[in-house]
C-alpha cells in the first residue's frame, strides 16, 4: 500500500485495507518455507499524520495462520494481532554518522523513505513476521512425542520405559580407574 507524502497532512488520515498474504514477498517466502500457512488475509488499519518533520503511523494488523507444533507436530491455528508505531523520515534527514551511537526507542521505530510516496507493505509484513511464534506450541503444556515410539503423549501414555538418562557422561559409565 502506497500513499503520496503530499496527501498526508497534520490531520489524521485513516487507511484500511485487506491484502492476500501473497501480495507481500516476505510473507510469501514464509509460506514457501512451510513455516506456516496463511488461512486469512492480512487486515491492516493505519492512522497516518504529519508530526513535525516526519510522518507518524499508528497501525494494527490482523491475520490467521496455521502452524505445526514444535513438540507434537499437530497443526493448529494462531491469531496474529499486533499494534505498532512507525515514524517515517525523509532519507536525507537521517544521520549518516559512522560513529558508534546508542539507539533510543524512537530510533528503533524509524523508517526512511525516498521519493514522494511511502510504501507501507515491507513494514507491515515485518510486523506480521515478528508476531509469529519462534517455537510454536499447540498448547502451553504440550507433552510432545515419545522419543522411543513416536506416540503423541497428549492423546495417551505409551508403554515405553520412562527412565531418565543423562547422556552427558554416558560414554564414561563403565570407566574404571585402577590404583
N, C-alpha and C positions, 0 to 999 in steps of 0.2 A: 504494500500500500504506500503510495507516494502522495505527498502534499506539497504544494508550492509554498515556499517560505513567505512570499508576499501575502498569501491568504491568511497567515497566522497573525492575529492582532493581540492586543493586551486582553481583550475579552476572550473568555474560554470558548473553544470550538470543540464540540463533541463529535467523535467519529466512531461509528460502529460498523463492523464488517465480519463476515464469516468466510473462511477460506478452507479449501481442502488441504490437508497436510502436505500433499504432493506439490503444492504451489511454493513451498519453502524448501530449497535444496538441502539444507542441513537436516530437516525433518524426514525428507525422502531418504537420506543416507542412513538415518537411524532405523528406518523401516527396512531398507535393503540389507543392513547388517543383522536383521532379525532380532534386534534387541527388544523391540516392541512392535505392535501393530496398532495403528490409529483406527478407532471404531467410531469416531465422531469428528466433525470438522472443528477447526480452531476458531473459536469465537473471541473477537477482540473488541474491547471498549477502551477508547483513548480520550483523554481530555488534554488538549494542546493549547498553550497560550505563550505569548511572548513575555519574558521576565528579564528586565534589564537588557543585557547584550546577548542573551541566549534564549532558547526555546525549551520550555519545561513540558514534559509529557508524563501524565499520570495514567497508568494503564492497568487493565485487568484482562487476563486471558483464561479461557476455559476450554478443555477438551477431555476426551476419554481415550485411554489406551488399554490394550490387552498385553499382559506380560506373563512370563513364566517365572514361577517361584524359584529362587536360587537354592532352596533346600529340598523341595519335594517335586519340582518340575511341573506342578499343576498350573494351568492357565487361570488367571484372574484379572479382573478389570480394576483400573486405577483412575480416579478422577483427578485431573490436573487443574488446579485452580490457583492462580497467582496474581498478586498485585505488585506493581513495580513503579519506580520513578526513574526517568531518564532525562538528562539535560543535554540538549544538542547545542553545540557551539560551532561557529564557522571555523573551518580547518586552520586558517591563518591566525585565529585568536588564541589557539592553544600554544602553550610554551614549548619551545624546542630545545631547552637547555639539556646539555648532555651530562650535567652534574647529577649525582645521585640525590634524589629527593624522596621524602616520605609522602605517601599518598594519603589524603584525608578521605572522609566519607563522600564528599562532594566529587572527588576525582574518580571514585570507583563507579559512579553512575553517569559519567560524562562520555558523550559520543561526538565525534567530529563529523561534519557534513561538508560537502563541496557542492558548488553549483546553486541553482535556485530551487531545488526540490530536496525533500528529505524522504528517504525510503525507510519505513519503519520495519519492514519484513525481516532483515537479519537479526535485529534486536528482539523481535517478537519470537522468532524461532529459538533464539538463545534462551529466552525466559522459559519456554516450554521445556527445553532440554535440561535446564538447571533444576526443574521441578521433578524430573523423573528420578525415581529411587535408584541409587547405585547398586544396591543389593536388594532386589525386590523380594518381598515376603508375602505369601498369600494371607497370612495372619501372624501376629506378633509371636505366638507360641508354637509356630510350625515345628513339628518333630523331624521332618525331613524323611530321607530314605534310609533303610537299614544298609550299612556298609558291606554286609556279607551277602544278603539275599536280594536286596533291592526292593523290599516291600515298603509301601507307603505307611509310615508309622502313625500318620494322622488317622488312618482308617482302622487299623488294628495292630496288635502286637504280633511280632513274628516269633518263631520258635528258636531263633538263633541265641547262642550263648552271649550274655551281656557282660563278660569280663572286661574290665578296663585295663588296657595295657599302655604303658608309657613307652613308646618306641624310641625315645631319645637315646637310651643306653641299651637297647635290646641286643646289640651286637656283642656287648660285654657280659651278658647274663651268665655264661658258662666259663668266664675267665677266672682263673685261679692263680694266685701268687704263691710261689713256694719260697720258704726262707731257708 
